[in-house]
């Protein structure tokens, strides 16, 4: 068993991401100025133009659009009307949102003879609504909405900070000026001040060449809070408990409640995953939701969620598969509060939320390490696996394996204690015999998810037959919903959820969501096709104590409000370390929600998240007209079949053995396509044949070897996701079963002649 380690945000709390020219279209990776406006957008100034970041994409403005003769953007601010002021090397330009265009400052003050015409170092809106600007050679300027005034009392101002009714202005020479009303004073003569940051209790944080000081404004007494130089800017953390400092070799977070505790985030950080891009930090700003943005000297803009966010992200790695990670497939909570976590690659783990410890749960040597689902009963924890059902006693760690050799996709425990398992059919557990199929028609069912509703019915997600319902009292299948009988439920269903209100939710892979309300026996589809949320790719659902439905998807975690039918997306900007949540979802007894990913898991408390959402566009209920349309389609299909028989004089209407094998092969592979460990060995076990026999049969019906067939099926599925979805390229590879982004890219290029990203770009033109 590989050695497992976990990297917890509690011990090293920040994971930095990068906005760059290559990945997001930033006009230049060397960024000189940052500003967060009142709408939550972040403006980024570079030496090659201005950029607007809305949290997902970049809009770049060239010097021609701005109206300047120089590409260098030195400072950015916002006035009381919401206009964006842009300082350049050739003056000031104002972006009018309503007109979506830039105007030079001269258009606002056409009669002024003292317009700033050279580099603008800093701009700031004070508490009275006056915009202040410092220029290189012409001193300080102010604009009150009617008059532009040039102040010659101070020169070469590096920064302008408005605190209360005063302005604080450190200069390039290190002097600190204070302006209150029309009175100018120099503070702390003899102390060279680089920048100023407000503090509580009438105090200021002052950054000097040698240290960070805390100064009392009234007495001008100072104390050292950090004995460190090479710092260019400081801002207060959103929680008010610390400072973020921009330094020449990275970022520093200073805990001001314990001045000696300072954490450095730089290229020398303990883990590359948490280190910022190399180079000096030119500017820092706190954006919406506490996100910290840092402008680097030559490697784009680094961002992270500062402070403790609502999401806790645990990344799991293995010593032998450090690039692949461990695919999390299920969660279960034992009676004592321990959280058991199943992996599709590396077995079972126990996670303690109090300490953040993640430990391997030993399993017998003959037990499979490919676990798909977990369920808790009085007997212990049931673990469905690729080679039988494992029953673990968490108290003694003793295990027993039932139905060894059978692939169980899922397991669930009903309220009466009955244990159900999903395989090619639904099975029920008998203490003396193990798992036996229930009374339902044989077929290509491939049960992948099991839920019990309030009436005791068992609902199942099938990989080929849609949603099925089993009635234990009658011991028979009592309902089937799929496209073949006119239902909006897709044939390939990822999971089902029976909520507390009596609704049944069908979560379709690449096919959106459908819901059966109360006792209504038909499903209605819910589509987000035309809404601002551009995905129909959902995998797993969980209901919290307030009745919200949480959905794992290819673009983050969604919260669905059932009554208003509104969705809210949580993604990387909200503090998630991943965007693709495609396997596991569960709610613990205390309300904490867990979701699994390809190489870790995320957990969070729903009560800490905001309530905003985006209304869904469409709820499509299949009424009588749709049923008639489905019947007509069936009749037309029969007519076509009769005509075909008449003209082509087919002697046998039954499919051949090869046709049956090809159909079964396609459905079997489709059901397991996303599983990285699924391969030829699993196909041999399924068909109970040798590799040579399997190769001969697959090559006969497909013209390909089993390896080529499986790889091409995965690549075809990847191409569809790249064309129709918004999944990150590396997550597309994981979604269709590739073990690493490099292997996926190499295989995709060999098949299609282009990298996945290039293919996506050309397919969407």
Buried (B, 14 or more C-beta within 10 A) or exposed (E): EBEBEBBBBEEBBBBBBBBBBEEBEBBBBBBBBBBBBEEEBBBBBBBBBBBBBEBEEBEBBEBEBBBBEBBBBBBBBBBEEEBBBBBBBBBBBBBBEEEEEBBBBBEBBEEBEEBBBBBBBBBBBBEEEBBBBBBBEBBBBBBEEEEBEBBEEBBBBBBBBBBEEBBBBBBBEBBBBBBEEEEBEEBBEEBBBBBBBBBEEEBBBBBBEBBBBBBBBEEEEBEEBBEBBEBBBBBBBBEEEBBBBBBBBBBBBBBBEEBEEBBBBBEEBEEEBBBBBBBBBBBBBBBBBBBBBBBBBEBBBBBBBBBBBBBBBBBBBBEEBEEBBBBBBBBBBBEEEBBBBBBBBBBBBBBEBEEBEBEBBEBEEEBBBBBBBBBBBEBBBBBBBBBBBBBBEBEEEEBBBBBBEBBBBBBBBBEEEBBBBBBBBBBBBEEEEBBEEBEBEEEBBBBBBBBBBEEEBBBBBBBBBBBBBBBBEEEEBBBBBBEEBBBBBBBBBBBBBBBEEBBBBBBBBBBBBBBBBEEEEBBBBBBBEEBEBEBBBBBBBBBBEEEBBBBBBBBBBBBBBBEEBBBBBBBBBBBBBBBBBBBBBBBBEEEBBBBBBBBBBBBBBBEEBEEEBBEBBBEBBBEEEBBEEBEEEEEEEEEEEEEEEEEEEEEEEEEEEEEEBBBBBBBBBBBBBBBBBBBBEBBBBBBEBEEEEBBEBBBEBBEBBBEEBBBBBBBEBBBBBBEBBBBBBBBBBBBBBBBBBEEBBEBBBEBBEBBBBEBBEEBEE
